[in-house]
Amino acid sequence: MSAEEVAREDLLTFLNAALASTAQAEFASTAAEQREALAFLHEYVRGNYRRLYARLLALGVNDANTMEIVVGLLSTGRQSPEDFRAEEGALLRAAVRALPPQRFWRLTARLRAERINNRRSRALVRDYIREHPDLAFQAVKYRGKVAGALRHAHLRAPGEVDRFLFGAHDQPFSTPILESYRRAHHSRSALAELPYTVAQGLAARHGMGTSETIEATRARLTSRERLRLARHSGQELVNPARQSLTELAIYLLSLPELAPPHLSWMPRAADRLLRRSGPLPLDGAVAAVLDNSYSSSGSRAKRGRSLAVAWAVDALLSAGVDCYRGWWTHPVPDGVPRPQGTTNLAERLLDALEWGATTVIVVSDGVENDPPGAFHAVLERARRLVPGLAVIHLNPVFDPRSLQVRSLSPLAPAIGLRSAEDLPAALGLARYLAGSQSLEALEAYLSGRVAEFIAAHRRPPSAARALGPDATIRL
C-alpha cells in the first residue's frame, strides 16, 4: 500500500468515527472503550495530518468530535504550520460559532480544566462573547460557565452582565431577563420569565413541584427539553414542527403505542428536512435494507438510537425518492419498528434486488449473525448480475475494538451516520468514504467544503461590541 493510500485510509477511518461516535456506550461497547478509541484516533490524525484534521471540521462531524478537534488544535497551536495558521484560525472560529450554546460553554469549561489559556483560545472566547446577540440570556442560563469563561479569558462582560455575574443583585437591572432572575428569588410569578432549567433551580424556594414548573415555563421550553420532559413526565409537550426527524423517531419509539396524530409526524418532518437540504442525489429504483434486530435497541445512554436512525432514513427516502421501497429485517406490522431477533440482512438484500433496485441503502450496525458473511456472498454475486448496482452501507455505530464503523462487505465500505439529517451529506461523501477516489480528490473536495463552511459561519462586523482586555488578540 502506497503512502497516499495509507493517508487516505487513515483519514477515512477517522472521519467515519467522528461522524458516528459521541464517546457514549453502545450496545456492544462501553463508554470507556469509545473514549479511548476516539482519543487515540484524534491524537494520531492530528499528529500526522494536521491540515486535513482541521479541515474535517467542515464536513459535519458531530458536536462531540468538533469540540475534541477544537481542543486538540488549541492545545497544540505551536505545531500549526505558519502558512496554515490563518486557515486553521478561520476554521476554529467557524466551528465554535456552529456549536449549540450549551456545547460552546461546555467547551470553555474543558479549556479551563485542561489549563489551555493561550492567546488563540482567549480570542475564540472573546469573539464568541462579543458577537453573541443575547449574552444576558446566556449569562442567566449558563451562569457558572459564562463567568468561568470570562475569568479564564481575562475578559470583562459588557453592560449589566458583568454586575450580574460578579457583583451584587441588591439593585434592579434594566435588562429584562437579568431583572427576572433577580425577582425570581422572592417572586413566584417571575419564574415564568426564566428558562426552564433556571426556574427549576429556584422552584423549591416557592414550593413548586416539577409539573407546576413545567406549566409555568412551558412557552420557554426548548425542543430538547420538551422531548426529555415528555418522556419522563408523560405530559404532551412535544411540538413536532420544532423537532428534528431523528429526535422525533427516538421520542416515538419511546412510547408504548402511537396515537393516530403521531403517524403524520415522521413524514412531515422528512418533508421539512428535504425543503432545507434540497433533493437527495439518488436516481432510479432505490431500496433500503433496515436493521431492526435486537442490537438496534442500543445502550442505556443511546437507547434505540440505531433503530431511530434507520426509521428516520426510511421516512426521508420515502419522502425524497419517487421509486423507493424499504425492507426491515423483521416485520413491522403497525408501521413502528421494534428491536427483535437476529440480523438477517442477506434475505432483505435479495428481496430488494428481486424488486428491481439499482441502488440499495443499508442502515445497520454491521453485526450480521443470521448467518455471518451471507450479505457479502449475496452482494458479490449480485454485482456481477446487476450492472451498475450501488450499495451504500450507513452505520450509526462505531466499533472501538476495530477502530472502525463495521462493514458488511469489502464491496460496500461502511459510512458513519449519526442522524438522518446527515444523510444528504453522507451520500455526497459516499464516493470518498468508499475509498474509490484518490487522496488528491479528497483534498480538493475538502478545500471546497472549507470555503463554504467558513463563509456560512462568518459573523457580520456590526455584531461586535467592546469587551475590555485582549482587544487586539488575533487568531
C-alpha positions in Angstrom: 0.0 0.0 0.0 1.4 3.4 -1.0 1.9 6.3 1.4 -1.1 8.1 -0.3 -3.3 5.1 0.2 -2.3 4.8 3.8 -3.1 8.5 4.4 -6.5 8.2 2.7 -7.4 5.1 4.7 -6.3 6.8 8.0 -8.4 9.9 7.2 -11.5 8.0 6.2 -11.2 5.8 9.3 -11.1 8.9 11.5 -13.9 10.7 9.6 -16.2 7.7 10.0 -15.5 7.6 13.7 -16.0 11.3 14.1 -19.3 11.1 12.2 -20.8 8.2 14.2 -19.3 8.2 17.7 -20.0 10.5 20.6 -17.9 8.6 23.1 -21.1 7.1 24.7 -21.7 3.5 25.4 -23.2 1.4 22.6 -24.9 -2.0 22.5 -21.6 -3.9 22.4 -19.1 -1.4 23.9 -18.7 0.7 27.0 -18.2 4.5 27.1 -14.6 4.0 28.3 -13.8 1.9 25.2 -15.4 4.5 23.0 -13.5 7.3 24.7 -10.1 5.5 24.5 -10.5 4.6 20.8 -11.6 8.1 19.8 -8.8 9.7 21.8 -6.2 7.6 20.0 -7.7 8.4 16.6 -7.7 12.1 17.4 -4.1 12.2 18.6 -2.9 10.0 15.7 -4.6 12.0 12.9 -3.8 15.4 14.4 -0.2 14.5 14.8 0.2 13.1 11.2 -2.2 15.1 9.1 -2.9 18.3 10.9 -4.1 20.3 7.9 -6.6 17.6 6.9 -7.6 17.1 10.5 -8.5 20.7 10.9 -10.3 20.8 7.5 -12.5 17.9 8.6 -14.4 20.4 10.8 -16.1 21.5 7.6 -17.5 18.0 6.9 -20.2 17.9 9.6 -18.6 15.8 12.2 -20.8 15.6 15.3 -20.6 18.2 18.1 -18.7 15.9 20.5 -15.9 15.4 18.0 -16.0 19.1 16.8 -15.2 20.0 20.4 -12.4 17.4 20.6 -10.9 18.8 17.4 -11.1 22.4 18.6 -9.5 21.5 22.0 -6.8 19.4 20.3 -5.9 22.2 17.8 -5.9 24.9 20.6 -3.7 22.8 22.9 -1.1 22.2 20.1 -1.1 25.6 18.4 2.7 25.8 18.1 2.6 22.7 15.8 0.5 24.6 13.3 2.5 25.4 10.1 3.0 29.1 9.6 1.3 29.0 6.1 -1.8 27.3 7.6 -2.4 29.3 10.7 -4.8 31.7 9.1 -7.0 29.0 7.6 -6.8 27.0 10.9 -7.9 30.1 12.8 -10.8 30.7 10.5 -11.9 27.0 10.8 -11.8 27.3 14.6 -13.9 30.4 14.6 -16.5 28.9 12.3 -16.5 25.6 14.3 -17.3 27.3 17.6 -19.9 29.5 16.0 -21.6 26.4 14.6 -21.9 24.8 18.0 -25.1 25.0 20.1 -24.6 27.4 23.0 -24.6 24.7 25.7 -21.8 22.9 23.7 -19.7 26.1 23.5 -19.9 26.8 27.2 -19.0 23.1 27.9 -16.0 23.7 25.6 -14.9 26.7 27.6 -15.1 24.6 30.8 -12.9 22.0 29.1 -10.4 24.6 28.3 -10.3 25.7 31.9 -10.0 22.2 33.2 -7.1 21.4 30.8 -5.4 24.8 31.5 -5.5 25.8 27.9 -5.2 29.6 28.0 -3.1 30.8 25.1 -3.8 33.9 23.1 -5.7 31.9 20.4 -8.1 30.3 22.9 -8.8 33.6 24.6 -9.5 35.2 21.2 -12.1 32.5 20.4 -13.9 33.0 23.6 -13.7 36.8 23.3 -15.1 36.8 19.8 -17.9 34.4 20.6 -19.0 36.5 23.6 -18.6 39.8 21.8 -20.7 38.6 18.8 -23.4 36.8 20.7 -26.8 38.5 20.1 -28.2 37.8 23.6 -25.3 37.4 26.1 -27.7 38.3 29.0 -29.8 35.3 28.3 -26.7 33.1 28.1 -25.5 34.5 31.4 -28.7 33.6 33.1 -29.0 30.1 31.7 -25.3 29.1 31.9 -24.2 31.5 34.7 -21.4 29.5 36.2 -19.9 28.5 32.8 -20.1 32.1 31.4 -18.5 33.5 34.5 -15.8 30.9 34.3 -15.1 31.6 30.6 -14.8 35.3 31.2 -12.4 34.8 34.1 -10.3 32.3 32.2 -10.0 34.5 29.1 -9.3 37.6 31.3 -12.4 39.4 29.9 -15.0 41.7 31.3 -18.6 41.3 30.3 -20.4 44.2 28.7 -23.1 46.3 30.3 -25.1 44.8 33.2 -23.9 41.3 32.5 -20.7 42.0 34.4 -22.6 43.1 37.6 -25.0 40.1 37.2 -22.2 37.6 37.1 -19.7 39.1 39.6 -21.5 41.8 41.6 -24.4 42.4 44.0 -28.0 41.9 43.0 -29.4 44.4 45.5 -30.3 47.0 42.8 -32.7 46.3 39.9 -31.4 45.6 36.4 -32.7 47.4 33.4 -32.1 44.2 31.2 -35.4 42.3 31.5 -34.0 38.7 31.7 -31.5 39.8 34.4 -34.2 41.5 36.4 -36.5 38.5 36.1 -33.8 36.3 37.6 -33.3 38.8 40.5 -37.0 39.0 41.2 -37.5 35.2 40.9 -35.6 34.8 44.2 -38.6 36.3 46.0 -41.4 36.4 43.4 -43.1 33.3 42.2 -44.5 34.9 39.1 -41.1 35.8 37.8 -40.2 32.1 37.3 -42.4 32.1 34.2 -40.0 34.6 32.6 -36.9 32.3 33.0 -35.6 29.3 31.1 -36.9 26.1 32.5 -33.6 24.8 33.9 -33.1 28.1 35.8 -36.7 28.2 37.1 -36.3 24.6 38.2 -33.4 25.5 40.4 -35.4 28.3 42.1 -38.8 26.5 42.2 -38.2 24.9 45.6 -38.0 28.4 47.2 -41.6 28.8 46.2 -42.8 25.3 47.0 -43.4 24.5 43.3 -43.1 20.9 42.0 -41.9 19.7 38.7 -45.3 19.7 36.9 -46.1 23.2 38.1 -42.7 24.5 37.0 -43.1 22.9 33.6 -46.5 24.5 33.2 -45.2 27.9 34.3 -42.3 27.8 31.8 -44.0 25.9 29.0 -43.7 28.7 26.5 -39.9 28.8 27.1 -39.1 25.1 26.8 -36.5 24.2 24.2 -37.3 21.4 21.8 -34.9 19.0 23.5 -36.3 19.9 26.9 -39.8 19.2 25.6 -38.7 15.7 24.4 -36.9 14.9 27.6 -39.7 16.1 29.9 -42.4 14.4 27.8 -40.6 11.1 28.2 -40.4 11.4 31.9 -43.5 13.3 32.9 -46.0 11.8 30.5 -47.3 15.2 29.5 -47.9 16.1 25.9 -45.2 18.7 25.5 -43.7 17.9 22.1 -44.2 20.2 19.2 -43.3 18.1 16.1 -42.7 21.1 14.0 -39.8 22.1 16.2 -38.1 18.7 16.4 -35.6 17.1 14.1 -36.5 14.0 12.2 -34.2 11.7 14.2 -35.3 13.2 17.6 -38.9 12.6 16.7 -38.1 9.0 15.8 -36.3 8.5 19.2 -39.3 10.0 21.0 -41.9 8.0 19.2 -40.0 4.8 19.7 -40.1 5.5 23.5 -43.9 5.5 23.5 -45.7 2.2 24.3 -48.1 2.9 21.4 -48.7 5.7 19.0 -51.9 7.7 18.8 -53.3 8.5 15.3 -51.9 12.1 15.2 -48.4 10.7 15.8 -48.5 8.8 12.5 -48.1 12.0 10.4 -45.1 13.4 12.4 -42.3 11.5 10.6 -43.5 12.2 7.0 -44.0 15.9 7.8 -40.5 16.1 9.4 -39.0 14.4 6.4 -40.6 16.9 4.1 -39.3 19.8 6.2 -35.8 18.4 6.1 -35.9 18.0 2.3 -37.1 21.5 1.8 -34.0 22.7 3.7 -31.4 20.3 2.3 -32.7 20.0 -1.3 -33.3 16.8 -3.3 -31.4 13.6 -2.4 -28.7 12.7 -5.0 -30.4 9.4 -5.8 -31.9 8.2 -9.1 -33.7 5.1 -10.4 -35.2 2.4 -8.2 -33.9 2.8 -4.6 -34.4 0.3 -1.9 -33.4 0.3 1.8 -32.4 -2.6 4.0 -33.2 -1.5 7.5 -31.8 -3.3 10.6 -34.3 -3.7 13.5 -32.6 -6.7 15.1 -32.1 -6.8 18.8 -28.8 -4.9 18.8 -30.6 -1.8 17.3 -32.0 -1.3 20.8 -28.7 0.4 21.7 -27.5 1.2 25.2 -28.8 3.0 28.2 -27.1 6.1 27.1 -28.2 5.8 23.5 -31.4 3.9 23.8 -32.9 2.9 20.5 -30.8 5.4 18.5 -29.6 2.9 15.8 -33.3 1.9 15.2 -34.4 5.6 15.2 -31.8 6.5 12.6 -32.9 3.6 10.4 -36.6 4.6 10.8 -35.8 8.3 10.1 -33.7 7.3 7.0 -36.7 5.3 5.8 -39.0 8.3 6.2 -36.6 10.5 4.4 -36.2 8.2 1.5 -39.9 7.7 1.3 -40.4 11.5 1.0 -37.4 12.2 -1.2 -37.3 9.3 -3.8 -40.0 8.7 -6.4 -39.3 5.0 -6.8 -38.5 3.7 -3.3 -39.2 0.7 -1.1 -37.8 -0.3 2.3 -37.3 -3.7 3.8 -36.9 -4.3 7.6 -35.0 -7.3 8.8 -38.1 -8.2 10.9 -41.8 -7.4 10.2 -43.2 -4.0 11.1 -47.0 -4.7 11.1 -48.1 -1.4 12.7 -45.6 0.9 10.9 -43.4 1.3 14.0 -40.2 -0.8 14.1 -39.2 -2.6 17.3 -35.9 -4.3 18.1 -36.1 -8.0 17.8 -34.3 -11.2 16.8 -31.2 -11.8 14.7 -29.7 -9.9 11.8 -30.7 -11.4 8.5 -29.6 -8.7 6.1 -28.8 -11.0 3.2 -32.5 -12.1 2.8 -33.6 -8.5 2.7 -30.9 -7.6 0.1 -32.3 -10.4 -2.1 -35.8 -9.0 -1.6 -34.6 -5.6 -2.8 -32.8 -7.0 -5.8 -35.8 -9.1 -6.8 -37.9 -5.9 -6.6 -35.5 -4.3 -9.1 -33.4 -1.9 -7.0 -30.4 -0.4 -8.7 -29.3 1.5 -5.5 -29.6 -0.2 -2.1 -29.1 1.8 1.1 -28.3 -0.4 4.1 -28.7 1.0 7.7 -27.2 -1.4 10.1 -24.6 -1.7 12.9 -22.8 -4.2 10.7 -23.1 -7.1 13.1 -24.5 -9.9 10.9 -25.3 -13.2 12.5 -28.1 -14.9 10.5 -25.8 -16.3 9.1 -22.5 -14.4 9.3 -21.0 -13.4 6.0 -24.1 -14.0 3.9 -24.6 -10.4 2.9 -21.1 -10.3 1.3 -21.7 -13.5 -0.5 -25.0 -12.2 -2.0 -23.6 -8.8 -2.9 -20.5 -10.4 -4.6 -22.8 -12.3 -6.9 -25.3 -9.5 -7.4 -22.5 -7.1 -8.5 -21.9 -9.5 -11.5 -25.6 -9.9 -12.3 -26.9 -6.3 -11.8 -24.9 -3.8 -13.9 -24.4 -0.5 -12.1 -25.6 -1.8 -8.8 -24.7 0.6 -6.0 -24.9 -0.5 -2.4 -24.2 2.1 0.3 -23.9 0.9 3.9 -24.7 3.6 6.6 -23.6 2.6 10.1 -24.7 4.6 13.2 -22.3 2.6 15.5 -18.6 3.0 15.9 -16.7 -0.2 17.0 -13.9 0.8 19.3 -12.1 -2.6 19.1 -11.5 -2.4 15.4 -11.4 1.4 15.3 -14.0 1.3 12.5 -17.6 1.6 11.7 -18.1 -2.1 10.9 -18.7 -3.0 7.3 -20.8 -5.9 6.0 -18.6 -6.4 2.9 -15.4 -5.0 1.4 -17.5 -4.2 -1.6 -19.6 -1.7 0.4 -17.4 0.0 3.0 -19.5 1.5 5.8 -20.1 5.2 6.2 -20.6 6.6 9.7 -24.1 8.2 10.2 -25.2 9.6 13.5 -28.6 11.0 12.3 -30.9 11.0 9.3 -30.2 14.8 9.0 -26.7 13.9 7.8 -28.0 11.6 5.0 -27.6 14.2 2.2 -24.0 14.9 3.2 -23.2 11.2 3.7 -24.5 10.4 0.2 -22.3 13.2 -1.2 -19.3 11.8 0.7 -20.0 8.2 -0.3 -17.6 8.0 -3.2 -14.8 9.4 -1.0 -15.6 7.3 2.1 -15.8 4.2 -0.1 -12.1 4.7 -1.0 -12.8 4.9 -4.7 -11.3 8.4 -5.0 -7.6 9.4 -4.6 -6.3 11.4 -1.7 -5.9 14.4 -4.1 -9.6 14.2 -5.0 -10.5 14.1 -1.3 -8.3 17.1 -0.5 -9.9 19.0 -3.4 -13.4 18.2 -2.0 -12.3 19.2 1.5 -11.0 22.6 0.2 -14.3 23.4 -1.4 -16.2 22.4 1.8 -13.9 24.5 3.9 -14.6 27.7 1.9 -18.4 27.0 2.2 -18.1 26.3 5.9 -16.2 29.4 6.8 -18.4 31.6 4.6 -21.6 30.1 6.2 -20.4 30.9 9.8 -18.8 34.3 9.2 -20.3 36.9 11.6 -21.0 40.5 10.5 -18.7 43.1 12.0 -21.7 45.1 13.1 -22.4 42.4 15.7 -19.2 43.3 17.6 -19.1 45.2 20.9 -16.3 46.2 23.2 -15.1 43.7 25.8 -12.2 45.2 27.6 -8.8 43.4 27.7 -7.3 41.4 24.8 -9.0 43.6 22.2 -6.2 43.2 19.8 -5.9 39.4 20.0 -5.7 37.7 16.6 -6.1 34.0 15.8 
